[in-house]
Amino acid sequence: MNWLFAFVITCLIELTVVASIARRSQRKTAAIDSLAANLLTHPAAWYLIRSIDLPWLAAQFTIVAAEASRVMYRATS
């Protein structure tokens, strides 16, 4: 699997999940934030898995922790 294909699949899944759990008035912002988070973290995950040979699950836990932090998403109330 190449990086671009993996990135597109990741974005399709994560954008769908984020948009579905966001409030209706914040879906667009949440989707944009999700895309930005993926642009920052997906290359890191790819590097960890492909170059350092970190197990996939360990890389996923690392990336999920980074994406789940409020730093990745705009604080909205």
Rosetta constraint file for C-alpha pairs under 8 A:
AtomPair CA 1 CA 5 HARMONIC 6.79 0.50
AtomPair CA 1 CA 6 HARMONIC 6.77 0.50
AtomPair CA 2 CA 6 HARMONIC 6.37 0.50
AtomPair CA 3 CA 7 HARMONIC 6.00 0.50
AtomPair CA 3 CA 46 HARMONIC 7.31 0.50
AtomPair CA 4 CA 8 HARMONIC 6.16 0.50
AtomPair CA 5 CA 9 HARMONIC 6.26 0.50
AtomPair CA 6 CA 10 HARMONIC 6.05 0.50
AtomPair CA 7 CA 11 HARMONIC 6.09 0.50
AtomPair CA 7 CA 38 HARMONIC 7.99 0.50
AtomPair CA 7 CA 42 HARMONIC 6.85 0.50
AtomPair CA 8 CA 12 HARMONIC 6.13 0.50
AtomPair CA 9 CA 13 HARMONIC 6.29 0.50
AtomPair CA 10 CA 14 HARMONIC 6.00 0.50
AtomPair CA 11 CA 15 HARMONIC 5.54 0.50
AtomPair CA 11 CA 34 HARMONIC 7.99 0.50
AtomPair CA 11 CA 35 HARMONIC 6.67 0.50
AtomPair CA 11 CA 38 HARMONIC 6.99 0.50
AtomPair CA 12 CA 16 HARMONIC 6.10 0.50
AtomPair CA 13 CA 17 HARMONIC 6.34 0.50
AtomPair CA 14 CA 18 HARMONIC 6.03 0.50
AtomPair CA 14 CA 34 HARMONIC 7.13 0.50
AtomPair CA 15 CA 19 HARMONIC 5.91 0.50
AtomPair CA 15 CA 31 HARMONIC 5.53 0.50
AtomPair CA 15 CA 34 HARMONIC 6.13 0.50
AtomPair CA 15 CA 35 HARMONIC 6.98 0.50
AtomPair CA 16 CA 20 HARMONIC 6.03 0.50
AtomPair CA 17 CA 21 HARMONIC 6.38 0.50
AtomPair CA 18 CA 22 HARMONIC 6.11 0.50
AtomPair CA 18 CA 27 HARMONIC 7.76 0.50
AtomPair CA 18 CA 30 HARMONIC 6.44 0.50
AtomPair CA 18 CA 31 HARMONIC 6.40 0.50
AtomPair CA 18 CA 34 HARMONIC 7.02 0.50
AtomPair CA 19 CA 27 HARMONIC 5.01 0.50
AtomPair CA 19 CA 28 HARMONIC 7.40 0.50
AtomPair CA 19 CA 30 HARMONIC 6.29 0.50
AtomPair CA 19 CA 31 HARMONIC 5.76 0.50
AtomPair CA 20 CA 27 HARMONIC 7.64 0.50
AtomPair CA 22 CA 26 HARMONIC 6.09 0.50
AtomPair CA 22 CA 27 HARMONIC 5.39 0.50
AtomPair CA 22 CA 30 HARMONIC 6.65 0.50
AtomPair CA 23 CA 27 HARMONIC 6.12 0.50
AtomPair CA 26 CA 30 HARMONIC 6.01 0.50
AtomPair CA 27 CA 31 HARMONIC 5.99 0.50
AtomPair CA 28 CA 32 HARMONIC 6.23 0.50
AtomPair CA 29 CA 33 HARMONIC 6.11 0.50
AtomPair CA 30 CA 34 HARMONIC 6.05 0.50
AtomPair CA 30 CA 73 HARMONIC 7.33 0.50
AtomPair CA 31 CA 35 HARMONIC 6.20 0.50
AtomPair CA 32 CA 36 HARMONIC 6.20 0.50
AtomPair CA 33 CA 37 HARMONIC 6.07 0.50
AtomPair CA 33 CA 72 HARMONIC 6.95 0.50
AtomPair CA 33 CA 73 HARMONIC 5.47 0.50
AtomPair CA 33 CA 74 HARMONIC 7.12 0.50
AtomPair CA 34 CA 38 HARMONIC 6.18 0.50
AtomPair CA 34 CA 72 HARMONIC 7.93 0.50
AtomPair CA 34 CA 73 HARMONIC 7.38 0.50
AtomPair CA 35 CA 39 HARMONIC 6.17 0.50
AtomPair CA 36 CA 40 HARMONIC 6.36 0.50
AtomPair CA 36 CA 72 HARMONIC 7.92 0.50
AtomPair CA 37 CA 41 HARMONIC 6.05 0.50
AtomPair CA 37 CA 67 HARMONIC 6.27 0.50
AtomPair CA 37 CA 72 HARMONIC 5.83 0.50
AtomPair CA 37 CA 73 HARMONIC 7.74 0.50
AtomPair CA 38 CA 42 HARMONIC 5.24 0.50
AtomPair CA 39 CA 43 HARMONIC 7.16 0.50
AtomPair CA 40 CA 44 HARMONIC 7.37 0.50
AtomPair CA 41 CA 45 HARMONIC 6.20 0.50
AtomPair CA 41 CA 63 HARMONIC 6.35 0.50
AtomPair CA 41 CA 66 HARMONIC 7.78 0.50
AtomPair CA 41 CA 67 HARMONIC 7.64 0.50
AtomPair CA 42 CA 46 HARMONIC 6.08 0.50
AtomPair CA 42 CA 63 HARMONIC 7.94 0.50
AtomPair CA 43 CA 47 HARMONIC 6.09 0.50
AtomPair CA 44 CA 48 HARMONIC 6.13 0.50
AtomPair CA 45 CA 49 HARMONIC 6.16 0.50
AtomPair CA 45 CA 59 HARMONIC 5.90 0.50
AtomPair CA 45 CA 60 HARMONIC 7.25 0.50
AtomPair CA 45 CA 63 HARMONIC 6.71 0.50
AtomPair CA 46 CA 50 HARMONIC 5.86 0.50
AtomPair CA 46 CA 51 HARMONIC 7.96 0.50
AtomPair CA 47 CA 51 HARMONIC 5.29 0.50
AtomPair CA 47 CA 52 HARMONIC 6.92 0.50
AtomPair CA 48 CA 52 HARMONIC 5.12 0.50
AtomPair CA 48 CA 53 HARMONIC 6.32 0.50
AtomPair CA 48 CA 54 HARMONIC 5.56 0.50
AtomPair CA 48 CA 59 HARMONIC 6.49 0.50
AtomPair CA 49 CA 53 HARMONIC 4.86 0.50
AtomPair CA 49 CA 54 HARMONIC 4.88 0.50
AtomPair CA 49 CA 55 HARMONIC 6.35 0.50
AtomPair CA 49 CA 56 HARMONIC 6.08 0.50
AtomPair CA 49 CA 59 HARMONIC 6.68 0.50
AtomPair CA 50 CA 54 HARMONIC 7.64 0.50
AtomPair CA 54 CA 58 HARMONIC 6.68 0.50
AtomPair CA 54 CA 59 HARMONIC 6.40 0.50
AtomPair CA 55 CA 59 HARMONIC 6.38 0.50
AtomPair CA 56 CA 60 HARMONIC 6.16 0.50
AtomPair CA 57 CA 61 HARMONIC 6.23 0.50
AtomPair CA 58 CA 62 HARMONIC 6.33 0.50
AtomPair CA 59 CA 63 HARMONIC 6.24 0.50
AtomPair CA 60 CA 64 HARMONIC 5.92 0.50
AtomPair CA 61 CA 65 HARMONIC 6.10 0.50
AtomPair CA 62 CA 66 HARMONIC 6.42 0.50
AtomPair CA 63 CA 67 HARMONIC 6.06 0.50
AtomPair CA 64 CA 68 HARMONIC 5.80 0.50
AtomPair CA 65 CA 69 HARMONIC 6.45 0.50
AtomPair CA 66 CA 72 HARMONIC 7.45 0.50
AtomPair CA 67 CA 72 HARMONIC 5.78 0.50
AtomPair CA 68 CA 72 HARMONIC 7.21 0.50
AtomPair CA 69 CA 73 HARMONIC 7.55 0.50
AtomPair CA 70 CA 74 HARMONIC 7.07 0.50
AtomPair CA 70 CA 75 HARMONIC 6.85 0.50
